[in-house]
Amino acid sequence: MTETSAAPPDERTVRRAVAGAAMGNAVEWFDYGIYAYLATSIGLNFFPDADETARLLLVFAGIAIPFVLRPFGGLILGPLGDRFGRRRVLSFTIIMMSGATFVIGLIPNYQTIGVAAPILLLLARLAQGFSTGGEYGGAATFIAEYAPDKRRGFYGSFLEFGTLVGNVVGALLATAVQLGLSEAALNSWGWRIPFLVAGPLGLVGWYLRAKLADTPAFEKAERAGATSRVPLRETFTKMWPQLLNLIGFVILLNVAMYTLIAYMPTYLTEVLELGDTASLLIPLGLMIGMLLVVNAVGALSDRVGRKPLLLTAAIGFLVVSWPAIALLETRSVFGAVVGMAMLSVLLVLMLGTIGSALPAMFPTRNRYSGFAIGYSTSTAAFGSTAPLVITALIDGTGNTAIPAFYLMAAAAIAIVPIMLMPETAGVPINHPTRIPGRTPVTSTEEEALAPS
């Protein structure tokens, strides 16, 4: 065994690595799930003097505003992950993220401490925004660099399996407290329970990550002296085509994700007045459906490639979004189920593929930085703002089909970067020059990092 080669990790180690990385994503989306499902209770506790529409806008601003810090998290934490290792940064992000969610459950309401209550809520959300700037890109990188090249699609899909698990568990817990408690008890103390659960979840994720070595790809680059001393500068000077490509695609991914998962319960309840129980259970049921098939989609991408599935999803959103939202506008349970199912099928095609497709666009020395910066920037600008923008547009225009038009616009933008994206299925993750469109590295670095 030479200095720059090592035995690949066994399957048990790969599974532990995937579980540790996916756990952080689950905690992140657990928070978004409970925040979205408990929007009414949060509004009453922190913004009691606002009218109903303004209260919802303020609550959804609590989703959007923290994402101002998400790009800064990517700018700082991503390069740290490329310089000092993925595991160290990911151990920090999961503690910061889950700790901030836990703190929200402890903040006294507006009636108790006045304006300090929404200020403390904002500070906790900002801490979450900063930490998630390094969490998602790091988790995707961690899984992609541990997974076998020919099964990277399957293992990479567990990144979004974690997303869906977090959402489903959060939605189930939020639904349980809403259906199991009186309205007075829910708005008084019951809404806090899901937030407090994030504390132990974060500790479990930290333990899983702390027990693992860093990724084989990073350790190989480190032994070869091929890691970057200035990853941030290199990312912007050499990786800018990949950055722009990723940002353009992620517009659709995040508009679809935040519209269907974060906003849809409120859209069904407040805009279409479908009824609280149906509005909670329909999105939950469809998330469980996506959870059951997302790994199969990842495995399919190993066989047919990433681009065909991503392109199918983008064209599908362009064509199907308006008919799907029109079905929701019938204000019937049947129409809502069918319309949401149509959109969910397209979303899961992306969710099962991105964990393997996007990290492989970057070389090992800049992978964490490139993914974290590009993803967090696009998410901050377009994804997290989707519920806020859609709510404001519906309120301003009276047109309840706004979600369809928003999805269609994002899809039209995403088709171009998907077409330009290199196909990475089966390509070794640590070979930086084999993929078309990558910036070539030096021959010394190529020799050091080439598959052994």
C-alpha positions as MATLAB code, in Angstrom:
seq = 'MTETSAAPPDERTVRRAVAGAAMGNAVEWFDYGIYAYLATSIGLNFFPDADETARLLLVFAGIAIPFVLRPFGGLILGPLGDRFGRRRVLSFTIIMMSGATFVIGLIPNYQTIGVAAPILLLLARLAQGFSTGGEYGGAATFIAEYAPDKRRGFYGSFLEFGTLVGNVVGALLATAVQLGLSEAALNSWGWRIPFLVAGPLGLVGWYLRAKLADTPAFEKAERAGATSRVPLRETFTKMWPQLLNLIGFVILLNVAMYTLIAYMPTYLTEVLELGDTASLLIPLGLMIGMLLVVNAVGALSDRVGRKPLLLTAAIGFLVVSWPAIALLETRSVFGAVVGMAMLSVLLVLMLGTIGSALPAMFPTRNRYSGFAIGYSTSTAAFGSTAPLVITALIDGTGNTAIPAFYLMAAAAIAIVPIMLMPETAGVPINHPTRIPGRTPVTSTEEEALAPS';
ca = [
       0.000    0.000    0.000;
       1.568    3.284   -1.080;
       1.469    6.627    0.682;
      -1.236    7.947   -1.610;
      -3.403    4.850   -1.764;
      -5.451    3.087    0.859;
      -7.998    0.327    0.980;
     -11.528    1.581    0.212;
     -13.853    1.690    3.212;
     -15.956   -1.402    3.839;
     -19.715   -1.274    3.387;
     -20.395   -0.961    7.109;
     -18.178    2.136    7.320;
     -19.856    3.635    4.259;
     -23.277    3.111    5.834;
     -22.169    4.751    9.079;
     -20.775    7.700    7.135;
     -24.000    8.073    5.168;
     -26.087    7.888    8.358;
     -23.950   10.501   10.110;
     -24.154   12.910    7.188;
     -27.874   12.384    6.544;
     -28.665   12.945   10.232;
     -27.617   16.579   10.014;
     -29.842   17.151    7.020;
     -32.693   15.499    8.933;
     -32.202   17.893   11.861;
     -32.142   20.888    9.500;
     -35.397   19.942    7.831;
     -36.976   18.809   11.074;
     -36.718   22.449   12.090;
     -38.251   23.712    8.826;
     -41.021   21.149    9.092;
     -42.085   22.091   12.605;
     -41.675   25.816   11.903;
     -43.914   25.645    8.834;
     -46.534   23.391   10.432;
     -46.679   25.508   13.605;
     -46.660   28.854   11.789;
     -49.974   29.946   13.310;
     -48.901   29.226   16.900;
     -45.511   30.877   16.377;
     -47.223   33.963   14.984;
     -49.569   34.229   17.966;
     -46.681   33.918   20.436;
     -44.209   36.279   18.799;
     -46.353   38.675   16.728;
     -49.719   38.815   18.534;
     -50.602   42.385   17.530;
     -50.334   41.856   13.763;
     -53.326   41.016   11.580;
     -53.603   37.507   10.138;
     -51.846   38.158    6.800;
     -49.106   40.285    8.352;
     -48.560   37.645   11.027;
     -48.059   34.945    8.387;
     -45.671   37.183    6.464;
     -43.644   37.784    9.624;
     -43.505   34.081   10.415;
     -42.398   33.192    6.880;
     -39.843   36.000    7.093;
     -38.441   33.888    9.923;
     -37.748   31.245    7.263;
     -36.348   33.690    4.694;
     -34.279   36.147    6.772;
     -31.843   33.584    8.263;
     -30.836   32.671    4.742;
     -29.150   36.051    4.476;
     -26.423   34.425    6.595;
     -26.467   31.121    4.737;
     -24.087   32.305    1.972;
     -21.732   33.637    4.647;
     -21.832   30.212    6.276;
     -20.922   28.692    2.918;
     -18.128   31.224    2.375;
     -16.577   30.529    5.779;
     -17.371   26.898    6.551;
     -16.945   25.511    3.017;
     -13.294   26.601    2.653;
     -12.599   25.395    6.202;
     -13.899   21.971    5.159;
     -11.576   21.940    2.137;
      -8.601   23.107    4.177;
      -8.940   21.168    7.444;
     -11.352   18.341    6.668;
     -15.059   17.660    6.235;
     -15.717   15.863    9.546;
     -14.547   18.682   11.829;
     -16.772   21.268   10.193;
     -19.787   18.947   10.080;
     -19.445   18.169   13.799;
     -19.659   21.909   14.475;
     -22.601   22.613   12.157;
     -24.922   19.959   13.591;
     -24.392   21.164   17.178;
     -24.952   24.801   16.229;
     -28.007   24.002   14.129;
     -29.781   21.719   16.591;
     -28.845   23.938   19.534;
     -30.479   26.973   17.917;
     -33.671   24.983   17.253;
     -33.699   23.813   20.873;
     -33.319   27.417   22.105;
     -36.407   28.523   20.137;
     -38.460   26.168   22.296;
     -37.239   28.023   25.403;
     -37.828   31.648   24.337;
     -40.589   33.379   26.362;
     -43.439   34.814   24.279;
     -44.155   38.444   23.404;
     -46.641   38.836   26.264;
     -43.872   37.925   28.723;
     -40.778   39.798   27.510;
     -42.158   42.098   24.806;
     -40.093   42.909   21.718;
     -37.180   40.848   23.064;
     -39.126   37.714   22.111;
     -39.096   38.221   18.300;
     -35.509   39.520   18.528;
     -34.358   36.333   20.270;
     -36.305   34.267   17.729;
     -34.521   36.095   14.924;
     -31.092   35.561   16.523;
     -31.736   31.821   16.852;
     -32.895   31.634   13.241;
     -29.785   33.544   12.104;
     -27.572   31.028   13.912;
     -29.409   28.264   12.051;
     -28.909   30.074    8.761;
     -25.158   30.406    9.263;
     -24.676   26.779   10.267;
     -26.794   25.377    7.438;
     -24.600   27.309    4.996;
     -21.925   24.732    5.730;
     -24.122   21.763    6.633;
     -25.778   20.749    3.376;
     -22.727   21.130    1.142;
     -20.574   19.323    3.683;
     -23.028   16.468    4.113;
     -23.350   16.019    0.341;
     -19.571   16.062   -0.029;
     -19.115   13.617    2.851;
     -21.494   11.048    1.369;
     -20.233   11.433   -2.206;
     -16.606   10.969   -1.140;
     -17.349    7.883    0.936;
     -19.662    6.167   -1.575;
     -18.382    3.678   -4.190;
     -18.346    5.366   -7.599;
     -20.785    2.900   -9.190;
     -23.286    3.275   -6.309;
     -22.856    6.990   -5.602;
     -26.381    7.706   -6.823;
     -27.902    5.220   -4.391;
     -25.892    6.346   -1.386;
     -26.146   10.017   -2.360;
     -29.939    9.754   -2.288;
     -29.760    9.238    1.477;
     -28.915   12.931    1.783;
     -32.474   13.768    0.754;
     -33.776   10.690    2.547;
     -32.589   12.585    5.624;
     -34.401   15.698    4.392;
     -37.654   13.800    4.034;
     -37.242   11.952    7.342;
     -36.673   15.270    9.112;
     -39.729   16.777    7.461;
     -41.913   13.759    8.118;
     -40.888   13.430   11.769;
     -41.278   17.173   12.269;
     -44.657   17.210   10.531;
     -45.868   14.166   12.479;
     -44.834   15.690   15.780;
     -46.320   19.076   14.906;
     -49.529   17.421   13.723;
     -49.695   15.325   16.897;
     -49.487   18.332   19.191;
     -52.041   20.213   17.089;
     -54.544   17.382   17.033;
     -53.835   16.123   20.551;
     -53.980   19.399   22.466;
     -56.632   22.033   22.870;
     -56.093   25.257   20.960;
     -55.276   27.084   24.192;
     -52.731   24.468   25.331;
     -51.148   24.317   21.867;
     -50.644   28.064   21.627;
     -49.532   28.337   25.246;
     -46.879   25.603   25.577;
     -47.584   22.678   23.249;
     -45.914   24.265   20.217;
     -42.582   24.225   22.099;
     -42.360   20.427   22.348;
     -41.143   19.746   18.766;
     -38.440   22.419   19.059;
     -37.097   20.929   22.286;
     -36.810   17.504   20.626;
     -34.104   18.927   18.312;
     -31.601   18.964   21.197;
     -31.214   15.195   21.623;
     -31.481   14.651   17.851;
     -28.478   16.905   17.345;
     -26.448   15.062   19.980;
     -27.114   11.751   18.230;
     -25.946   13.226   14.911;
     -22.820   14.698   16.502;
     -21.945   11.317   18.052;
     -22.299    9.529   14.707;
     -20.031   12.037   12.991;
     -17.432   12.217   15.760;
     -16.840    8.454   15.523;
     -15.900    8.554   11.829;
     -12.623    9.273   10.065;
     -12.588   11.931    7.369;
     -13.517   10.931    3.828;
     -11.158    8.701    1.800;
     -10.998   11.317   -0.982;
      -9.978   14.125    1.379;
      -7.455   11.967    3.254;
      -5.926   10.877   -0.052;
      -5.613   14.481   -1.207;
      -4.147   15.475    2.158;
      -1.512   12.723    2.056;
      -0.619   13.722   -1.507;
      -0.285   17.380   -0.584;
      -3.051   18.191   -3.088;
      -5.435   20.069   -0.772;
      -5.780   23.793   -1.330;
      -4.275   26.421    0.952;
      -6.587   29.067   -0.523;
      -9.796   27.160   -1.374;
     -12.008   30.260   -1.383;
      -9.867   32.087   -3.951;
      -9.525   28.980   -6.108;
     -13.270   28.387   -6.049;
     -14.031   31.831   -7.444;
     -11.165   32.012   -9.927;
     -11.241   28.429  -11.275;
     -14.633   26.994  -10.414;
     -16.929   29.854  -11.438;
     -18.496   27.968  -14.413;
     -19.479   25.119  -12.086;
     -20.731   27.626   -9.491;
     -23.017   29.329  -12.006;
     -24.204   25.973  -13.306;
     -25.091   24.757   -9.818;
     -26.802   28.021   -8.827;
     -29.006   27.965  -11.931;
     -30.214   24.433  -11.306;
     -30.698   24.859   -7.564;
     -33.184   27.679   -8.240;
     -35.727   25.066   -9.341;
     -34.790   22.555   -6.662;
     -35.332   24.998   -3.839;
     -38.381   26.788   -5.218;
     -40.025   23.370   -5.583;
     -38.806   22.135   -2.194;
     -39.842   25.166   -0.165;
     -43.113   25.619   -2.034;
     -44.262   22.017   -1.667;
     -42.921   21.262    1.796;
     -42.606   24.535    3.712;
     -45.465   26.562    2.184;
     -48.087   24.081    1.044;
     -49.685   23.333    4.479;
     -50.361   27.060    4.909;
     -51.505   27.453    1.268;
     -54.072   24.686    1.664;
     -55.280   25.987    5.023;
     -55.202   29.768    4.731;
     -55.582   30.375    0.972;
     -57.750   27.485   -0.224;
     -59.451   26.938    3.172;
     -59.387   23.196    2.679;
     -59.535   22.376    6.384;
     -56.831   21.972    8.997;
     -56.709   18.159    9.117;
     -56.588   17.620    5.334;
     -54.079   20.458    4.908;
     -51.752   18.815    7.394;
     -52.157   15.183    6.345;
     -52.011   15.508    2.537;
     -48.474   16.984    2.369;
     -47.394   14.584    5.093;
     -48.671   11.552    3.181;
     -46.939   12.633   -0.002;
     -43.656   13.197    1.850;
     -43.893    9.649    3.167;
     -44.462    8.484   -0.428;
     -41.331   10.324   -1.609;
     -39.431    8.860    1.330;
     -40.278    5.360    0.140;
     -38.999    5.859   -3.414;
     -36.137    8.385   -3.155;
     -33.443    5.684   -2.800;
     -34.829    3.811   -5.802;
     -34.492    7.028   -7.804;
     -30.869    7.342   -6.674;
     -30.150    3.773   -7.729;
     -31.850    4.419  -11.081;
     -29.517    7.365  -11.667;
     -26.557    4.980  -11.325;
     -27.930    3.036  -14.294;
     -29.372    5.694  -16.621;
     -27.397    8.758  -15.530;
     -28.191   11.883  -13.534;
     -29.020   14.267  -16.380;
     -31.995   12.365  -17.866;
     -33.781   12.354  -14.491;
     -33.015   16.019  -13.751;
     -34.108   17.116  -17.219;
     -37.345   15.128  -16.925;
     -38.080   16.901  -13.632;
     -37.412   20.390  -15.037;
     -39.519   19.901  -18.175;
     -42.198   18.285  -16.031;
     -42.454   21.306  -13.729;
     -42.684   23.584  -16.757;
     -45.583   21.579  -18.207;
     -47.394   20.159  -15.176;
     -47.301   22.935  -12.541;
     -50.350   24.851  -13.780;
     -52.645   21.793  -14.149;
     -51.495   20.531  -10.736;
     -52.242   23.821   -8.965;
     -55.548   24.041  -10.849;
     -56.496   20.711   -9.260;
     -55.641   22.140   -5.837;
     -57.849   25.147   -6.587;
     -60.884   22.857   -6.826;
     -60.657   22.926   -2.997;
     -61.463   19.237   -2.791;
     -59.429   16.603   -0.992;
     -59.237   14.512   -4.177;
     -57.995   17.442   -6.270;
     -55.421   18.362   -3.624;
     -54.083   14.808   -3.406;
     -53.771   14.378   -7.181;
     -52.283   17.825   -7.759;
     -49.736   17.471   -4.970;
     -48.852   13.948   -6.136;
     -48.084   15.206   -9.654;
     -45.641   17.763   -8.288;
     -44.160   15.369   -5.741;
     -43.199   12.838   -8.428;
     -41.168   15.533  -10.189;
     -39.592   16.726   -6.959;
     -38.430   13.250   -5.925;
     -36.653   12.826   -9.283;
     -34.434   15.725   -8.255;
     -34.119   14.741   -4.605;
     -32.900   11.250   -5.469;
     -30.245   12.574   -7.851;
     -28.694   15.785   -6.532;
     -26.669   14.202   -3.731;
     -24.557   12.418   -6.316;
     -24.731   14.783   -9.303;
     -23.778   18.123   -7.754;
     -20.727   17.262   -5.591;
     -19.114   15.435   -8.524;
     -19.076   18.682  -10.510;
     -16.134   19.890   -8.397;
     -12.628   18.492   -7.762;
     -11.752   17.251   -4.280;
      -9.687   20.299   -3.332;
     -12.610   22.698   -3.938;
     -15.626   20.417   -3.558;
     -16.883   21.539   -0.141;
     -16.359   25.231   -0.971;
     -17.926   25.073   -4.412;
     -20.984   23.129   -3.344;
     -21.560   25.081   -0.107;
     -21.160   28.520   -1.668;
     -23.205   27.825   -4.793;
     -25.973   25.948   -3.036;
     -26.347   28.359   -0.121;
     -26.343   31.415   -2.397;
     -29.068   30.031   -4.653;
     -31.105   28.804   -1.700;
     -30.897   32.160    0.070;
     -31.988   34.083   -2.998;
     -34.717   31.841   -4.363;
     -35.645   28.882   -2.168;
     -36.158   30.183    1.328;
     -37.950   33.266    0.017;
     -40.517   31.220   -1.922;
     -43.196   31.069    0.845;
     -42.778   34.793    1.558;
     -42.911   35.841   -2.109;
     -45.854   33.576   -2.952;
     -47.825   34.793    0.096;
     -47.183   38.432   -0.817;
     -48.087   37.915   -4.507;
     -51.316   36.102   -3.696;
     -52.256   38.827   -1.216;
     -51.412   41.569   -3.725;
     -53.015   40.045   -6.828;
     -55.722   37.793   -5.443;
     -54.546   35.085   -7.866;
     -54.319   31.739   -6.053;
     -52.452   30.132   -8.989;
     -49.262   32.067   -8.178;
     -47.415   28.898   -6.962;
     -47.773   27.392  -10.454;
     -46.311   30.417  -12.206;
     -43.440   30.569   -9.727;
     -42.575   26.894  -10.298;
     -42.797   27.269  -14.073;
     -40.424   30.254  -14.090;
     -37.877   28.367  -11.990;
     -38.134   25.336  -14.279;
     -37.547   27.420  -17.406;
     -34.347   28.783  -15.861;
     -33.090   25.374  -14.688;
     -33.304   23.605  -18.062;
     -30.227   25.419  -19.423;
     -27.784   24.563  -16.588;
     -29.008   20.959  -16.586;
     -28.210   20.709  -20.292;
     -24.732   22.143  -19.635;
     -24.107   19.945  -16.599;
     -21.568   17.127  -17.112;
     -22.818   13.568  -16.695;
     -21.067   12.175  -13.609;
     -22.654    8.736  -13.183;
     -19.916    6.140  -12.692;
     -17.083    8.682  -12.928;
     -14.524    8.400  -10.076;
     -15.155   11.148   -7.526;
     -11.453   11.920   -7.025;
     -10.403   12.188  -10.645;
     -10.553   15.951  -11.264;
      -9.884   16.012  -15.022;
     -11.972   13.183  -16.435;
     -15.252   15.107  -16.398;
     -15.885   17.543  -19.297;
     -16.180   21.156  -18.236;
     -13.897   20.941  -15.220;
     -10.935   23.263  -14.851;
      -7.821   21.100  -15.370;
      -5.461   20.723  -12.442;
      -1.703   20.296  -12.630;
      -0.251   16.997  -13.784;
       1.208   16.416  -10.307;
      -2.180   16.796   -8.663;
      -3.815   14.613  -11.300;
      -1.307   11.841  -10.740;
      -1.712   12.057   -6.956;
      -5.503   11.957   -7.036;
      -6.102    9.548   -9.903;
      -7.961    6.378   -8.872;
      -5.554    3.734   -7.616;
];
